[in-house]
Amino acid sequence: MQKNVLVIGASSGIGYDLVVSLLNTGHNVYCGARRLERLTPLKELGAKVFEVDVRNGQTINHIVNEMHDSLGSIDIVYSNAGYPIAGPIEAESIENVHAQFDTNVYGPARIVQAVLPHMRKQGYGRIVFTTSIAARTSTAMNAWYSASKHALNGMVKSLSQEVREFNIEISMVEPGCVQTELPDIQLTDMLSKGTVISDYQQSTTKAHHFLKNAYDNGSNTLSTVKTLIKAGFSSNPKLIYQSTIDAKLMAWGQKIIGEGKLGKLFSFIINKMT
């Protein structure tokens, strides 16, 4: 059955490939991103494209209202926008931390606040959030990104309870290391922050090697796109999905050996990096 689908965060990587998959299966897709020029190929495939910055609620309200006015309903929403910062907690400016949360936490909250009135009125809907395995595990030099994803995880869990009575279903998908343009942003930021305080330079370099190796051996977007589709279209969706092998292993490891021992294992592996 054809669905009306909104994807926020579609200019590259997972979000872009998700839109292509949705269009190829015949759905009506509205998509938004800050870099509007990146959406031109999606427009040529049939998507309705808009410039959307999740830090600006007006841009979110605009695409939501345009979609609802045109199609009459919004069936599925994918909240996919986000980016990572990295480096020692001590070396990061609070202004950058605020910007991280503004995109990764407040951005999804703005999407929720824009779409829920329409979904409550129509009596159904589904919202799927792209989070990260960093929403449940943390490694050195990735504290603030992980903190933002932990915060999003908590918000989504509460949201799922709040909107259940309105027949609105909520899911989140936790990828691990996926080969998109984001790893370069994260790895570059980590190295630059490692020189701010010289005491952290060696440990930052080791963490950088660990993370780069993980990304170099990471997944392409296919498994995460498939999982997002499953979360959006399943008749009985789960609250949480892991979409890559490494994410599944980390979730399993945390459950089996506990968070403290998993953290020690990460520290041991990172310290062995050269």
Buried (B, 14 or more C-beta within 10 A) or exposed (E): EEBBBBBBBBBBBBBBBBBBBBBEEEBBBBBBBBEBEBBEEBEEEBBBBBBBBBBBBEBBBBBBEEBBEEBEBBBBBBBBBBBBBBBBEEBBEEEBBEBBBBBBBBBBBBBBEBBBEBBBEBEEBBBBBBBBBBBBBBBBBBBBBBBBBBBBBEBBEEBBEEBEEBEBBBBBBBBBBBBBEBBEBBBEBBBEBBEBEEEBBEBBBBBBBBBBEBBEEBBBBBBBBEBBBBBBBEEEBEEBBBBBBBBBEBBEBBEEEEEEEBBEEBBEEBEEBE
